[in-house]
Amino acid sequence: MLTIGQASAVTQVSSKAIRHYESLDLIPRVQRRGTYRVYDQTQIQAIRLIRQAQLMGFTLAELRALGKDDCTPDWPRLADAITLKRQNLQRDIAALQQRDLALQELAQTIPKLIDHMQQCDDLAAHLLKNNA
C-alpha cells in the first residue's frame, strides 16, 4: 500500500493528475487510512496504463469512454480504439510526408528564384546606368 506521494514517485505521475484520474473514475476506488489515500497494485497499474495511453495520444475523455463501470478497461473496445488511432496516425504521417515533399520542392526552387532576381537587379541597374 502506497500513499499518493509514493504512488506519484513510482508511476512518475503527479499527485494532482492522480487525484484527477480518481475524480474521473478512471482508476478503481482508492482505500483510505484516516485522511490518507492508499494505493495498491491495481491502482498503480491503472495509473501507469492511463499515462501510457495519454502518451500514445488518448485523451482522458476517450479513456473514460473506453472503461467499464468498475474502472477496468473494456479491452476489445480499447483494441479497436488503438487500431483507429494507428490508422489516423498513418494518415497524418502521409499528409506530413506530402508537406515535406512540397517544402523540399520549394527549397529547390529558391536558388533559381534568387538567381532570377539577381539577373533582374543587374538588368535594372544597367538600364538605370545607361539612361543616366
ZIGIVEN-V177255 format. One record per backbone hydrogen bond with DSSP energy under -1.0 kcal/mol. NH is the residue of the N-H (numbers start at 0). CO is the residue of the C=O. E is the energy in kcal/mol with one decimal. If there is no record, write none. Layout:
BEGIN
nh:NH co:CO e:E
nh:NH co:CO e:E
END
This chain:
BEGIN
nh:1 co:38 e:-2.5
nh:6 co:2 e:-2.9
nh:7 co:3 e:-2.5
nh:8 co:4 e:-2.1
nh:9 co:5 e:-2.6
nh:10 co:6 e:-2.3
nh:11 co:7 e:-1.7
nh:17 co:13 e:-2.4
nh:18 co:14 e:-2.6
nh:19 co:15 e:-2.0
nh:20 co:16 e:-2.7
nh:21 co:17 e:-2.3
nh:22 co:18 e:-2.4
nh:23 co:19 e:-1.6
nh:24 co:21 e:-1.8
nh:25 co:20 e:-2.7
nh:32 co:35 e:-2.8
nh:35 co:32 e:-1.8
nh:37 co:30 e:-2.6
nh:38 co:1 e:-3.3
nh:43 co:39 e:-2.3
nh:44 co:40 e:-2.7
nh:45 co:41 e:-1.9
nh:46 co:42 e:-2.7
nh:47 co:43 e:-2.3
nh:48 co:44 e:-2.5
nh:49 co:45 e:-2.6
nh:50 co:46 e:-2.4
nh:51 co:47 e:-2.6
nh:52 co:48 e:-2.6
nh:53 co:49 e:-2.4
nh:54 co:50 e:-2.3
nh:55 co:51 e:-1.2
nh:56 co:53 e:-1.8
nh:57 co:52 e:-2.4
nh:62 co:58 e:-2.3
nh:63 co:59 e:-2.6
nh:64 co:60 e:-2.0
nh:65 co:61 e:-1.2
nh:66 co:63 e:-1.2
nh:67 co:71 e:-3.0
nh:70 co:67 e:-1.8
nh:73 co:65 e:-2.8
nh:74 co:72 e:-1.3
nh:77 co:73 e:-2.6
nh:78 co:74 e:-2.7
nh:79 co:75 e:-2.1
nh:80 co:76 e:-2.4
nh:81 co:77 e:-2.4
nh:82 co:78 e:-2.1
nh:83 co:79 e:-2.4
nh:84 co:80 e:-2.6
nh:85 co:81 e:-2.5
nh:86 co:82 e:-2.3
nh:87 co:83 e:-2.5
nh:88 co:84 e:-2.5
nh:89 co:85 e:-2.6
nh:90 co:86 e:-2.1
nh:91 co:87 e:-2.5
nh:92 co:88 e:-2.7
nh:93 co:89 e:-2.3
nh:94 co:90 e:-2.2
nh:95 co:91 e:-2.6
nh:96 co:92 e:-2.5
nh:97 co:93 e:-2.0
nh:98 co:94 e:-2.2
nh:99 co:95 e:-2.6
nh:100 co:96 e:-2.3
nh:101 co:97 e:-2.3
nh:102 co:98 e:-2.3
nh:103 co:99 e:-2.5
nh:104 co:100 e:-2.4
nh:105 co:101 e:-2.3
nh:106 co:102 e:-2.7
nh:107 co:103 e:-1.8
nh:108 co:104 e:-1.2
nh:109 co:105 e:-1.6
nh:112 co:108 e:-2.1
nh:113 co:109 e:-2.8
nh:114 co:110 e:-2.6
nh:115 co:111 e:-2.5
nh:116 co:112 e:-2.7
nh:117 co:113 e:-2.3
nh:118 co:114 e:-2.1
nh:119 co:115 e:-2.3
nh:120 co:116 e:-2.6
nh:121 co:117 e:-2.7
nh:122 co:118 e:-2.5
nh:123 co:119 e:-2.6
nh:124 co:120 e:-2.5
nh:125 co:121 e:-2.5
nh:126 co:122 e:-2.7
nh:127 co:123 e:-2.4
nh:128 co:124 e:-2.2
nh:129 co:125 e:-2.3
nh:130 co:126 e:-1.6
END
